[in-house]
């Protein structure tokens, strides 16, 4: 745990923290799941060139809900569950296509996530 300077989290602060972790012995990272905060994905890939950076599913859904009426949150999250828990990429793609088709009339941005 780090206590950083006030003023928020930025790319420079992330680079300092990740470099410190690397200097402490973490030489390779395969997958990093994070919230996509600005500067963090780039800092990860600079520190560990082969790292695969993925956005956390909870944050993906939360970010999706920014674009829709609160009245639809429950229905949308239930329908997105089929995409997020799909057994393979093909099933996820099909589920997402059905999801996007159902919602793109009301929320056009839904089809381009």
NORCORHU-V541219 format. One record per residue. PSI is psi in whole degrees, -180 to 180 (NA if undefined). Layout:
# NORCORHU-V541219
PSI ; PSI
This chain:
# NORCORHU-V541219
135 ; 143 ; 109 ; -180 ; 152 ; 162 ; 6 ; -176 ; 131 ; 174 ; -42 ; -43 ; -42 ; -42 ; -42 ; -45 ; -45 ; -38 ; -40 ; -43 ; -43 ; -42 ; -24 ; -3 ; -6 ; 99 ; -23 ; 138 ; 130 ; -54 ; 135 ; 124 ; 120 ; -180 ; 0 ; 17 ; 142 ; 130 ; -27 ; -50 ; -41 ; -41 ; -37 ; -49 ; -24 ; -39 ; -45 ; 99 ; -33 ; 0 ; 139 ; 116 ; 124 ; 144 ; 135 ; 137 ; -40 ; -42 ; -35 ; -46 ; -45 ; -42 ; -35 ; -40 ; -15 ; -25 ; 2 ; 160 ; 141 ; -28 ; -23 ; -1 ; -48 ; -48 ; -43 ; -44 ; -36 ; -43 ; -34 ; -24 ; -37 ; -34 ; -48 ; -25 ; 14 ; 147 ; -20 ; 174 ; -39 ; -46 ; -41 ; -42 ; -43 ; -46 ; -43 ; -40 ; -43 ; -42 ; -50 ; -42 ; -39 ; -31 ; -15 ; -23 ; -40 ; -38 ; 87 ; -30 ; -20 ; -31 ; -5 ; 18 ; NA
